[in-house]
């Protein structure tokens, strides 16, 4: 039983490890090449064009639902409309180059394209609606507390800072929930039969409500949600309901909602969440209605893992381990310097 669980978990990791490694590399390059000031300046106007740019710009950026908050706060503070801010908050955590490539590795091209289109629509529609209905009381906003590891920078990163981001900060942010998610996915795949979720709970309104109630408070980034989504799919949840999980989960959680209340206000936050859910449900319903996507299609996609997949999974684990060791050494040296100050 344990051997089978380990095998399933390893296969899930191996399937999207090559794409995740490529995504991490591109994320590190974007982190160095795109100055945060450029992002802020491009989104600093109150119009539909800014909303569109915010949604489009947010799609490739490797920011999770935690790290996107201080960036969005900075955008808002220099004069961006609520619409552009909420558009950025909506589309950014749903995607990212690492998530896009990993989604392709697990679910294929059709599902990936649909997910990207839905993410863009969520940003556009929520941003436009917020700009239309929340034009009054455009007052200055309170400060939003930033986590140490997710501070919103104001200058272009140095090469050394970008190297540290790629080799230490990025993997440290992701490795724990990602590996835990893969293990849970392995448990679901191993112990739940493929027809566990059937009937109404598989694809009807009950399935959408249930998956939304799970997704809204849950803290899960775009990459970390993928193995859980695949496990839900393997247990009989419809592709449409899985799409709802992949859209609503990364774009909302209790911490993000509270921060959004501070950044853009109560009314705009309600519009944001409602728009997110309505678009995700609509896309999920249409996917189930018009696209003949079955779990067998995904299983066939995963039927053969090459040697390259297994090597990539090994490299990915080594990449995570290196980040943990480097951070441990850094903290140890920092503690030694603190205990033994130089006079």
Helices and strands as residue ranges (DSSP letters): H 2-33, H 36-42, H 48-60, H 67-77, H 82-92, H 97-107, H 109-133, G 148-150, H 159-164, I 165-169, H 170-191, H 200-203, H 205-217, H 224-234, H 239-251, H 254-264, H 266-290, H 295-301, H 307-339
